[in-house]
Amino acid sequence: MTEAAKKLLEFAFNSLKINRLNISAFVENNASNKVIKKLGFVFESTKKQAMRSKATNKLHDVNTYGLLKEDWEKNVFEGL
């Protein structure tokens, strides 16, 4: 999963010329939050009851993260 996500980041920043990416995950989804951090995204906030689960129709708190192209480039060159 992480390798595929790294390729998507590379495509977004280099081919699409995007400067900033945002991503969110349910607070209780520890695996997703861990992968997001491993990819170099920076935690920005927790939004209370911001998303509704399609499966349960329950509202969930959501962690939001951001990643700038310049920070991603630093991570790539440092081997993170």
URHU-V467141 format. One record per backbone hydrogen bond with DSSP energy under -0.5 kcal/mol. NH is the residue of the N-H (numbers start at 0). CO is the residue of the C=O. If there is no record, write none. Layout:
BEGIN
NH,CO  NH,CO
END
This chain:
BEGIN
4,0  5,1  6,2  7,3  8,4  9,5  10,6  11,7  12,8  13,9  14,9  14,10  15,10  17,11  20,66  22,64  24,62  26,60  28,25  29,27  32,28  33,29  34,30  35,31  36,32  37,33  38,34  39,36  40,35  41,65  43,63  44,63  46,61  47,45  49,46  49,59  50,59  52,57  56,52  59,50  61,46  62,24  63,44  64,22  65,41  66,20  68,18  71,67  72,68  73,69  74,70  75,71  76,72  77,73  78,74  78,75  79,74
END
